[in-house]
């Protein structure tokens, strides 16, 4: 059990709020290319400020050595723009400037500390009790009343800013985190059957782990595979597809997991694989070909597969989608993904879309539908579905037992 932000009196409280503002950065200009996560978290800021709190915001951006590893000054500007709250950027995290600014913060005010990954200890993965002794936690926790974790997209990381504060100070889940957990609970409810999982994309090993778990727990009524995931299971089923599929899987280092996929099939996983593909031939022509006779590189699911998959989806009460069905960077191979997303959102089902590339195919007027949940963290969603827990949630459970136990 964890505590939710809306169960607590937050008026005149100083909150340390862990957000996930990590965004794509243009390597040439250093500017944010996609501010979706920043927009999402601006809603959190409005909610908490309206409750009379003062906010110390904490986030990361990129990794050391990579082109997107920057400070958070422009993130503060964008948060201010979308939230309507004046958010001051503090170019410090645990030094004298940050500590002074936090101490002097008044109700209704908000500051954003600098990229928490500027601290080397933030890059270490360790249990909550270890991270509770880090300098980040020891210096900031005495200055706050409450830690709020709203960074679902980073909830699969066991790093100080994610798991270190809950053992040291009263902690709760924020609005984004609660929405994500509520959506996940729908996946686990028996009453939502039939449940259809549409799984594709390039994160094959992560997706295999998810399939193993949902098969063991008998959650899915059907698993519709696409992309590289579909190719792996197609070979595991013994479907002869020609040298093009072998080359694709070999180039991605995926031939070694075919045996693992076979074991999943033997265990009774209700897995469907594509029956045809849209392929790119050596002369740059594009054609639709059956799965058993491919003369080109399979880069999208074919027309018959789209028809088969969409007919199955019509009967669903829950649809979970993760990963594109094809190489959507080329418009010629985006049709499968578009049509599957369109069918999901027009169906009667509750739809969970696992972040990433699928979001762009959801119409703007459907984004805030009560029937459609677009996850802010596809990686965290996959991790939860495969492990049934996340480090951030486990840490909040520790805080609940230590500080909130006995409270109703």
Buried (B, 14 or more C-beta within 10 A) or exposed (E): EBBBBEEBEBEEBBBBBBBBBBBBBEEEEEEBEEBBBBBBBBBBBBBBBEBEBBBBBBBBBBEEEEEBBBBBEBBBBBBBBBBEBEBEBBBBBBEEBBBEBBEEBEEBBBBBBBBBBBBEBBBEEBBBEBBBBBEBBEBBBEBBBBBBBBBBBBBBBBBBBBBBBBBBBBBBBBBBBBBBBEBBEBBEEEEBEBBBBBBBBBBBEBBBBBBBBBBEEEBBBBBBBBBBBBBBBBBBBEBEBBEBBEEBBEEEEBEEBBEBBBEBBEEEBBBBBBBBBBBBBEEEEBEBBBBEEBEBBBBBBBBBBBEBBBEBBEEBBBBBBBBBBBBBEEEEBBBBBBBBBBBBBEBEBBBBBBBBBBBBBBEEEBEEBEEBBBBBBBBBBBBBBBEEEBBBBBBBBBBBBBBBEEEE
